[in-house]
Amino acid sequence: MPTPVTIVGAGLGGLTLARVLYLHGIPATVHEAEASPAARAQGGMLDIHDHNGRPALAAAGLIDEFRAIVLPGREALRVVETDGTVLYDKADDGTGGSPEAQRAALRKMLLDSLPAGTVRWGHRVADVRALGEGRHEITFADGTTTETGLLVGADGAWSRVRPLLTDVTPEYAGNASIETFLFDAGTRHPTVAKAVGDGALMVFDKAASGKVFLVHRESDGNLHAYLWLARPLDWFGDIDFADPAAATARLAREVDGWAPELSALITASDTAPVHRRHYTLPVAHRWDRVPGVTLLGDAAHLQPPNGEGANLALQDGAELGAAIAAHPGDVEAALTEYERAMFPRSAASAARGVADNAILLGDNAALNLISLADRFGE
C-alpha cells in the first residue's frame, strides 16, 4: 500500500504534488499556515514554460483548465530607455513557449482540482522532529500534532522542514524589488497603459547600473510594477515603508527625470510601495538522503526572481508525485529517484538565473538583454 503523504505548504508545488497523488489514488494532506485561500494576495503574472511547467500541469491532468486561465497577448515584450525611447518591441503572436497566467488563478485552479478537506487551513507549523525509522512529528502553533511516514516541505524560503535535512539558510541576494500598482490603467492612466503595451515592459537607466524597472499588464487592465534595485539591505532600511507617502517620495528620486508615463508607475501608485527582499540558497544546494522527508520548490532551491521559480515548483511536485506512485510502499526509493533528478536540474536553473540577473543589473543591460531575446527567438 502507498504511504500517506503529509505536505507542508499550499503553494503551487505542494498543490501539484497533492493533485498528482490524488490521480494515483494516494492519500495526501496539505497543511497551510494561512487561514484561508483568500488570506493574502498571491502575486502577479507567471510565464508557464513548455519544457517544465506545462508538462507538470499535464501530469496533473489540468492542461485544459490551464488554457482557460491564460491571458492572451501577455508574452509581448517591450524594452525602453528612461525617456521612453523604444529599443525593442516584440508582439505576442501566439507562438511563444511561455503563456502567462495570474498566480492567483493558477493556485485556485489547483485548489479546485483537489477533494474537499485536502488542505488544512490555519495549520502553522511550530516544530518538526524526527521520531526514527523515517517517521516525523509535526507540532502546529495551536499545540496539536500529527505524525507521518512521508513528509514533504513545500513551505517556501523560510521552510520549517528544511532544518531536518540541512543547516543551510537563505542569504540576502544583494538586490530587492519595490512593488507598485496602477489599477484599471487603460481608463485611469491611458498614457501609461499605452507605454507599457500588451504584455511586459522593461525600463533600463543608462545612467545607473543595478536598476531595472519591470511592468506587467495583468487582468482587468491593472499594471503591476517592480522597481528592482541592487542595493545593500541598509540602503532600503533608510526608507520608512511604514509611511507610504514618505517612501513614495524617496523612491520617486530613483525615477527622477524619467518620462512621465514611466515615473507615474511609482509616483501615482494606487497602493503603498511594498519592499520585497530577494534571498537565495547556494546554487548547488543539496543534502544527504534523510529517511522519510524531502523538499520541493523554494524550500529546496530558493533563488532571486528569474522566471523559473514557479515552473520548477510545478515540476518538482509532478515528478515527486510520479516517483511516489511508481514505488508504492517504498518511500526511500521514491525520494532517492526524485532527488537524483531534482538536484542537478535546480542547480542548472539557478546558475542560469545568476547569469541572467547579472545581465539585467549590470552595465549595458538593455542591449545585452535584447541580444539574448533575439537569440532566444531564433
Secondary structure, DSSP 4 states (H G I P E B T S, - for coil): -PPPEEEE--SHHHHHHHHHHHHTT--EEEEESSSSTTSS---SEEE--TTTHHHHHHHTT-HHHHHHH--TTTT-EEEEETT--EEEEE---S--S--EEEHHHHHHHHHHTS-TTSEEET--EEEEEEEETTEEEEEETTS-EEEESSEEE---TT-SSGGGT-----EEEEEEEEEEEETTHHHH-HHHHHHH-SSEEEEE-TT-SSEEEEEEE-GGG-EEEEEEE---HHHHHTS-TTSHHHHHHHHHGGGTTS-HHHHHHHHT-SS--EEEEEEE--TT------TTEEE-THHHH--SS-S-HHHHHHHHHHHHHHHHHHSTT-HHHHHHHHHHHHHHHHHHHHHHHHHHHHHHTSTTHHHHHHHHHHHHH-
